[in-house]
Amino acid sequence: EAGVAQSPRYKIIEKRQSVAFWCNPISGHATLYWYQQILGQGPKLLIQFQNNGVVDDSQLPKDRFSAERLKGVDSTLKIQPAKLEDSAVYLCASSPAFDRGPGATEAFFGQGTRLTVV
Amino acid sequence: DAKTTQPPSMDCAEGRAANLPCNHSTISGNEYVYWYRQIHSQGPQYIIHGLKNNETNEMASLIITEDRKSSTLILPHATLRDTAVYYCIVRGYNRKLIWGLGTSLAVNP
């Protein structure tokens, strides 16, 4: 079974520039997550999709971050304009189902995109 | 959402059991305990989860105390490839995984 694919693996940009990350979840997985992981910290959920609808984006800085999941499969996360504090690893994860209860699902993660804003 | 407390780091000798503790004293009755690990430069990997009973799979065992206020992840025969950061997470009321800082486990030869 192919895993969660993310690209690019690394990206270096200057502050105020724009950047986009791409994620292809495991085939058939309805739920897709984007996480931000700052060095030395645990992942922080930015946005969660169920198929192509947003379930939770309460921690997404909407003035500069946007995400979409067209057709309920691939997803892109965009930052515009980037700030120095956006330097982090951006992780995409997917899980097969959503509402089977809190004990029912596990998330499968991609390798992440390491963003450095200079 | 219930929070978890883990020691920042632990060491273990290769071939011995690694016992990683987690405190979740504010856990509520319908919240599950999840464990993930993250090997350097990789995405997190699911290990195991449980509600009340002890659980075991091919990777690890999860022991949850009777009052559910703490748990222990057991890697029965640690190898060098088990060196990673281990996260204990309580799945919140809104089913969001709230990640802490985890325990950095070093398995030594």
Interface residues (C-beta under 8 A of the other chain):
Chain A: V4 G40 Q41 G42 P43 K44 L45 Q48 D56 L91 A93 F98 P102 G103 E106 A107 F108 F109 G110 Q111 G112
Chain B: N30 E31 Y32 Y34 S41 Q42 G43 P44 Q45 Y46 H49 G50 L51 Y87 R91 N94 R95 K96 L97 W99 G100 L101 G102
